[in-house]
Amino acid sequence: MAPSTAGGGWFQLERSPRAIAALDGVRALAILLVLARHGVRPFVDADEGLLRIFGWDLAWPMLNGWFGVDLFFVLSGFLISGSLMRHTGSGDGPHDFRRYLARRVLRIFPAYYAVLLIAAAGVVPLYTVAPERLAARLGYHLIFFQDYFASDIVVAFWSLGVEEKFYLTAPLVWLAVAALRRRGRTGWAYGLVAAVVLLGPALRLATHLAVAEAPDYDVFFRLFRSPFHTALDPLYCGVLAALIYRDREKWPWTAQSRAGNALFWGGAVSVGWLLVSREMLAAPIGMFDTTAQPLVLSLGSGAMVLSLALGHGPVRWFSGTGLFYVSKFSYSLYLVHLLVIPGMLAWIATLPGIAVASSFARFTIFVVPYLAASTLAAAAVFYLVEQPFLRLKERLG
C-alpha cells in the first residue's frame, strides 16, 4: 500500500504533496548508513577486522557509514533551497523568512531538546554522561554550538549544530543568488554557489597545512569533521543541485534519460567505490582524507540527488514504501540510536558462549535487537514529540 498523501489518523504516515518520493529513499539510505557505522564499531577488532574475505573486510562499508551524515547535508542543501525559493518567489520576503525559520524550529528543536535533556538527565539505562561542567555543556548544546565545542552528551548531535548554522546563513546566500538572478546574471549566481562549495575544501586545506603532523581521528573530528565551516561543500552541493533543478527547463540535458542516468550512476560509482574499497578514516589520515575526500563524496551525492529529483536513475528503488517509512523515522532514529547501544551491548554480554564467539557472530546477534530497540525508541520520540510539531509546521504552509 502506498503511503498516504492526505490527512489521516495519528499513526498514519503521510508523504507531503510537495515531496519528491525518491528523495525519501535517499534519506532512508543516509540513516541506515549512520546506524551501520555506530552499530558495528564496538565489534571491529583492529587486527582481525569483522569478517575478512580475500583481504577485504565486511566492516569497511559499515564503518564508512559516517558518510550518511554528508548525504543528509546534501539533502538539506537541496530541500532547504527549495523552501527558500518558494519564500522569495512569493514577493513578501520578510514575512516568508520568518515563516521559514519558524518551520525549521518546529522541525528540529522539539525532538532534539527532548532527547538531549533525557540523555543529560542520566535516565537512559547504562547510557552515561560525564557530570563535569554538565550545565555549561548543556548550555552550548541548547544553542547548537556543539559542532565547535565538544559534542559530548550525544556525540552524533554535532551535525545538528552544523544544520542550524546552515539554516540561519542559507537565506543570506540565497538573497544574493536571487538578486543576481533578477539582474539577469544567472551565471554569477551559479558561480557564487560554486565558490561556497569550494570554500569548504579550501578551509580544510588551510587547517591541514597548519597542523604539524598527520591528525589522529580525534583531531580529525575536532578540526576537519565537526565544525560548520568544514561542511560547506556537502550543504552547498545540495544548493547547487537545487538551482539546476529549478532551472531544468533551461538545461535540455536534464530531460534526457541517458544524461540523467549517467549523472546518477557516475555519482553512485564515485561514492560507492570510496565506501567499499577501504576504511576511509583509518590511520594515517592524510591530506586527501581531510581535504578532497569530502568534496568527492559531496559531488557524487549531489549528482545522485539531482538525477533522482529529475526522475532519472533507479527512481523506483528509492521510492518504495519501506524506505518511505524509514525516512519518516530518520530524524528520531538519528537522535536516539546511540542511547540504546550500551544497553544492547550489556545484554548480549550475558548470553552463554558470547565471550568466545567471533566478532562477526557477536555483531550478528547484536544487530537485530539494536535495530529493534532503536526503532521503538524512535517511534516513541516521533509520535510523542515530533509528530505534533510536524503537523503544526505543515499548517504554516
N, C-alpha and C positions, 0 to 999 in steps of 0.2 A: 504494500500500500504506500503510495507517495505521501510525503509529508504535507500536512495541511498548510494552505496559504491564507486561510480565513480564520476569523475568531473562533475559539473553541474553549474547551474546559481547561482547568488549571494545569492538568498534567499533559495536555496536548501540546506537542512540539510543532511549531509553525515556522515555515520559511517566509521571510519577508517578501512581499511582491517585488521589491527593488533588487532582491538578491540575485547574484549570478550563481546558479546552482553548483557549477564545477568548483567555484572558489570555496564552498563549504567543504568539499573534499580535500582541498589544499590545507585548510585549517585543521581538519582531522588528521591529515598526514603529519602536520607540524607537531601536534600534541602527542601523537603516537611516538614520534622520534624522541621527544623530550622524556616521555615515560620510559622508553627503552634505555636511554642514557643513564638515568638515575637508578633504574631498576637493576641494571647489570653491573654497575660499578662495584658493589660490595663483593662480587663473586669472581672478579678477574684477578687471577694470580699473575704477578709481574713476570714470573719466569715461565709458567706453563700456559698462560692465557686462559681462555674459556674452553674452546674446542678447536684444536689445530687440525687443518686439513691441507696436506701438502704445503705447509708453510703459511697458509692463510688462516686467519683466526676469525671465528664466528663473532667474536666480541667487537671487532673493528666497526662494522656499520652501526652497531648499537652504541658503542662509546662515542661515535661521531654524531649521535643524536642531538648534541647541543646545537647542531645546525637547525633544528626545529625552531629555535628562537629567532634565528635570522630569517627563516621563512615567515614567521609571524610578523617580523618587522617589514618585510616586503609587502605582505598583505595589508598591514596597517597603512603603509605609504599609499598603496593603491586605493584602498577603501576610504581613507580619510580625505584623500584628494577628491574623490567623487562627492563626498559630503560638502567639502569646501566649494567645489564647482557649483553645486546646487545653491548654496547660500549666496555666493557672489553673483550668480546669474539672476537672482530674484529682484535685485535692484534696491533692496533696503539693507545694505551691508551690516551696519552696527547691530541692528535687531537680530539679524540672522546669525551673526557671530556669537552673540550671547546665547542664542538657542543651540548653536553648535557646541559651545563649551558646556552648557547645561546637559546636553545629551552625553557628552564624554564623561562628565561627573557621575551621572546616573548609571552609565555603563561600567565604570571602573571602580569607583570609590566604595560602594556599599559592601560588596563581596570581599574586596581587598581588606578593608578595615575590619570586617568581621573575622576573617581568618587570621589577620595579623594580631588582633587582640586575643584571640583564642590561643594562638601559639605563644605569645608573650606571657599569658597568664599561667602557663605551665599545666594546663588541664588535659592535654593530649597524652594518653598513656605512653610512657617511655620516650616521648619526644621532649628533650631538654633544651632550654635556652639559658646561656650563661647569665648569671644575675648581675655581673659587674656593669655599672653605669647603664642599667637597663632603661631607666627613664629617659636619659639622653638619647640612647639608641632608638628607642621607640619614637622619640620626638622627630628625629630626622627621617624615620620611616613614614611617619604620618604626613610629612610634607614632600615625600618622594625624592629624597636625596641619598637613598641607599646605593645608587649607582656610583656616587663619588666617595661615600663613606663605606664602611663595611656592611654588606648585606648579610648580617649575622643573626637575624631572627629566623627567617626562612631564606636560604641563600638564593633561591630562584626569583625572589622579589626584586633583584637588581634590575630586571628587564622592565618592571613597572615604572621605575624611575626614568628609564630611557623613554618609554612610551609617553609618559606625562609631559616631559620636556618637548617631545615632538609635537604633541597636541597643542602646546602653547606657542611654539615657534613656527609651525607649519603655516598658520594663517598669514604671518608676515611675509614668508616666501611666496605664498600664493597671491597675496596682494600685488607683489612686484611682478609675478608672472602675468596676472590679469591685466595690469597696467600696460605691460609690453604688448600683450595681445591686442588690447584696444587700440594701440597706436600702429597696429599692423606689423609689429616686429616679432612675429611668431618664432622665427629662428633664434632671436635673442632670448626669448622665453625658454626654449629648449636648452639653449646654451647655459642659462642661469642654473637650471636644474642639474644639468650635467656637471657643472662646476661644483655644486654642492655634493654630488656623488663622489667626485674625485677629491674633495676636501677630506673625506674620511681617511682614505689611504695615505694622503699627504701628511695628515696629523699623526697617524700611526708610524709612518716612516720617520718623522722628526723625533718621535718618542723613542723609537728603536735606536736611532743614532745617538740619542742622549744616554741610553742605558749602557753601562760599561761592558757587560757580558751577556751572553745568551740567557734570557729570563727563564726561571722555572715556572711551573704552572701558576703558583700563587701570584708571582709578579706579573705574569702574563694577564691573569684575570683582572688584577687591580689596575693595570696601566693600559692594556690593549683591548680588553673584552667588555668590562663593565661600564665605563663612563659613556655618557650620551654622545660626546663628540667623536668617539671611535665607532659609533654605529650609524653614521650618516649615510654610508653607501647602501646598505640594505633598505633603509627607510626611503631614501630618495630614488633608488632604482624603482621602487613601487610608485613613487610620484611620477617618474618619467614614463613608466608603463601606462599610468592613468592618463597622462597627456596624449600619448599616442592613441589610446583607446578613444578618448574624446574626439580626436581629430581623424578618426579612422576613415571617414569619407574622403579626406584629403590624401590618404595614403592608399593607392589602389592595391598594393600587395597585401594589405590586411584582409581583403576579401578573398584572396586566393588560397585554396586549401593547401597547395604544395608549399607555398611560402609559410603559411601558418603552422603546418605540421613540422616543417624544418625548424621553425623557431622553437617549438616545444621540445622536439627531440634533441636539438642542439643544446638547449639549456639542460635537459634531463641528463644527457650523457656527461656534460662537463661537471655537473653536480654529483651525479651518481658515481662517476669514477673516483672522485675525491672521497666519497662516503665509504666505498667498499674496498679501496685498494690498500689502505693502511690506516692506522690510528693517527688522525690528523694532528693532535696536540701532544703526541708522545715526545719525550725529551730526545734530542735537544730541540727546543723551539727556536727556529731560525727566522730570518727576515721575510721569507715567503709566507710563513705562518702568521706573523704579526702584521704584515702589510698587504700583500697581494691576495692571499687566500680568501679573506672575507669578501674582497671585491669580485673574485671569480664566482664565489657562491651567490653573491647578490645579483650579478648579471645573469647567471644561469637561472636563478629563481625568478627574476623579473621577466625573463623570456618565457618561462613556463606559465606564469600568471597571466601575462598578456595574451599568449596564444589561447589559453583556456577561456579567458574573458571574451575573446573574439569568436569563440565557437570552434576552434581548431584543436588538434591533438586528441587524446583519448578522453573527450568530454564525458562520455557515458561512464567510464571508470570512476571519475571523480564526482559524479552527480548522483550516486546511488543513495538509497535510503539509509543504509547502515552508516556510511560516512557522514551523512547529514546529522544523524543522532549524536555521533561522536563529536561533531563540530559544535553542536548546541551546548554540550557539557565541557567544551575545551577550556574555557576560562576557569571554571570551577575546578576542573581536573588539574590545571596548572597550579592553582593556588594550594591545593590540599595534598597532592600526591607525595611530597616529601615528608609530610607529617605522619603518614601511615607506615613508612618503611621501617623505622626502628621496631615497632610492634610486630610486623610481619617477620623481621629477622629474628627477633626473640622467640617467636612461635616456632619457626622451623628448626631453631636450635634445640628444641625439646623433643624432636622426633627421633625415634630409635634409628641408630646407624648413621645419622646425618653427619657425625663428626668424621667418618671415614669415607664419605661419599665424595665424588669428584666435584669440582666447581660447576661443571655443566649440569650434573644431576641436581645439585642444590639449587641452582638457578631455575631449573625446570620445575622443581617443586614449589619454589617461591613465586613464580610469575603469575600463576592463576589467582591465588589469594591476594597478591599485591594489586593486581588489576581490579579484582572484585572489591577490595576494601577502598581503593581509590575511587571507584565508580560510586559506591554507596555514599562515601563522604562528599563527593562532588554533587551527587543528586540532592543531598540534604542542603548544601550551600545554595545550589541552583534554585530549588523550589522554595526554600525558606527566606532567602536573602536576594538572590539575583533576579528571579522571575518578577517579583513585584515592581522592582525599579526598572526592569526592561519594559514592562507594559506601560509604565509612566513615561519612559523615554519615547516609546512609539507614539504616544499621544501628542508629543511635541512636533511630530512630523519630520 
